[in-house]
């Protein structure tokens, strides 16, 4: 039965053709029986009228408006030629429903008007002799009800289909919006990874370069210092590789490498290790913590760590010889403050181009993006008398 139902749904024209043949056969046999009962010949237009009304049923889905016009013309011809009602007139009821469900609006209104007029006109043309005027009026009303119900049913089907079409359109639009949001999220994640890689590579590679230069300088005179510098290069390189594996692992969704445990993201407590690493590379850094240290949101702690890392990297790259730096962490009740300063004598113009006050580079631009993501504020610029200052305030709750 399910296969038969699916077949009928896939071939509606065949179904309509089948019922058109059935309607034609019933009408022809009914007309023959009526002819025998009356003992008179039926009008010659009975067969053409039956054939045309059967055609209305057969083609109602393909061309509903044209079939409605054809049905109205055939009905008018019946009234004029005195061809009494036949079983084939059931096609008028079918086409009223079809046009109300799928036809144009003008055709739907015409179908309702023709359906409500068909029964009264037929009753007036062929009144019942056995009932009086009241009985004929009652028959008119009774016979008009099926046409009204057919139109109402078809119109409700039209409304329901329009509703479902609207739901499908809305679902498709929401799906497209979700895809767009997913693409935006992917782009934001890639931008975040790019900033992370920039911070990791810029800091750790600069440390390795400084240590390598120092090792080459004292290789013959102080082998122990050269060995210590090489060990620092090795540990710094391993740390950089571990962080890069963690970041690039985000791009490999669903893949798990052997021994691929990701390193936790840096937090505020690791700033002290970062400062020690800078000191071992030859950059004197004064580090102070004010207030009562306490756990902070992971995103805020990562932002603080990366800002200090980027600031010290810029100090090493642009501060010039004999540069010193200071890092100050201040725990407030409603946030965390950062102050990173240096007394470098290098050309500040280079720092601006690298850091991005003129819109170029990624240093200070990346800092501003990070601070903006957590709702904080950043103030960066030259210090009076030389050097550079970066002041950051990271609130516990982002500003709305």
HELIX and SHEET records of a PDB file:
HELIX    1   1 UNK A    2  UNK A   10  1                                   9    
HELIX    2   2 UNK A   12  UNK A   38  1                                  27    
HELIX    3   3 UNK A   45  UNK A   58  1                                  14    
HELIX    4   4 UNK A   64  UNK A   81  1                                  18    
HELIX    5   5 UNK A   87  UNK A   89  5                                   3    
HELIX    6   6 UNK A   90  UNK A  102  1                                  13    
HELIX    7   7 UNK A  105  UNK A  125  1                                  21    
HELIX    8   8 UNK A  133  UNK A  218  1                                  86    
HELIX    9   9 UNK A  223  UNK A  249  1                                  27    
HELIX   10  10 UNK A  268  UNK A  270  5                                   3    
HELIX   11  11 UNK A  271  UNK A  280  1                                  10    
HELIX   12  12 UNK A  298  UNK A  318  1                                  21    
HELIX   13  13 UNK A  348  UNK A  355  1                                   8    
HELIX   14  14 UNK A  363  UNK A  373  1                                  11    
SHEET    1   A 5 UNK A 284  UNK A 290  0                                        
SHEET    2   A 5 UNK A 324  UNK A 332  1                                        
SHEET    3   A 5 UNK A 335  UNK A 342 -1                                        
SHEET    4   A 5 UNK A 388  UNK A 395 -1                                        
SHEET    5   A 5 UNK A 377  UNK A 382 -1                                        
END                                                                             
